[in-house]
């Protein structure tokens, strides 16, 4: 996902309604989110489905790494060498 360009990626909800198809196509091709405003305040973000899935995958991976780190800090788990030995044995 590309970085937001404030002058191009913030639109009012009424503008979005009037041009929804073109804004959706732009989000899909440029891989930049579109921020929608309502009554002058940010209200929602539209992002491409693939970019959204990538975000979810990254979040899941980070949560798994965090869990693993906590387990290691608590003395749980096994060493890398032990893991590979067990893997080879299988």
Buried (B, 14 or more C-beta within 10 A) or exposed (E): BEEBEEEEBBBBEEEBEEEEEEBBEBBBEBBBBBBBBEEEEEEEEBBBEEBBEBEEEEEEEEEEEEEEEEEEEEEEBEEEEEEEEEEEEE
